[in-house]
Amino acid sequence: MTTLTIKNIPMEVYERLKRRAKANRRSINQEVIAVIEHALDAPPIDVNSTLERTRKIRELTAQYRLQDKELEEWKNEGRK
């Protein structure tokens, strides 16, 4: 195994790691490894595919204009 030293970790980040490690019943070291593995396992973003989906959504919704009344109704509906 290789050893990695990380310096100058902001206290807020360290505290978040501690809380996350505790919630997952891991040591801070194990949690850091899990976070790094998760980040490295994430598939790369396919920019062209994302842009194409975005264009299609814009085309489908171009004619629709959200009104304040609708937005208020949806917010109130979600609060029920």
N, C-alpha and C positions, 0 to 999 in steps of 0.2 A: 504494500500500500504506500501511497505517496502522502506526504504531509503538506498542507497548504496553510499559510498564515495570512490572515486578513487583518489589516491595520485600519485604524481610524473609522471604525464602524460608528455611525451616529447612535447616540443613546436610544433614541426612539426606535430605530431599526432593531437594536439589540433587545429592547423590551418586548417588541412585537414577536421576535424570534423566541424569546423565553416563554411568552404566553402560548404561542403556537406549539412549541415543544411540549409544554405541560399538557395542553389539550390533546395532543397526539401520543402522550405517554412516551416521549423520547427525550434523549439528552439534547442539549443545544447542538452539539456536534452532529448527531444523527439527523436532527431537523434541518440543519444547513445542507447536509448531503441530500436529503429528500427534496429540498427546495431546488437545489442545483440540478438534480436529476430530472425533476419535473420541467424545469425551464429548458433543459437541453432536449427533452423528448417532444416538446411542442413542435408540431409540423410548421415548416416555413410558410409564410403567407404568400399565396399566389396572387401577385399584384394584378395581373391581367384578368384573372377570373373574378377578383373582387371588383375591379372597375366595371367589368361587363355586367355583373349582378346589380351594381349601383346604377348603371345606365338604364337597365330594364325596370328597376323600381321607380326611377324618376319618370320614365315614359308612362308607366302605369298610373302614377299619381299626379302627373303634370296638370290634369284638369281639376284636381280636387284642391279646394282651399279650406283650411281649417278655420272655423269661426270661433270667436271667444265663447259664445253661448255653448257650443258643442264641447269645447274644452272644459268649461265649468261643469257641465253635466257629467262628463266622464270622470272628472276628479271627484265629484260628489258621489257618484255611483261606486267608485272604488273605495270610498270611506265607509260604506255601509257594512 
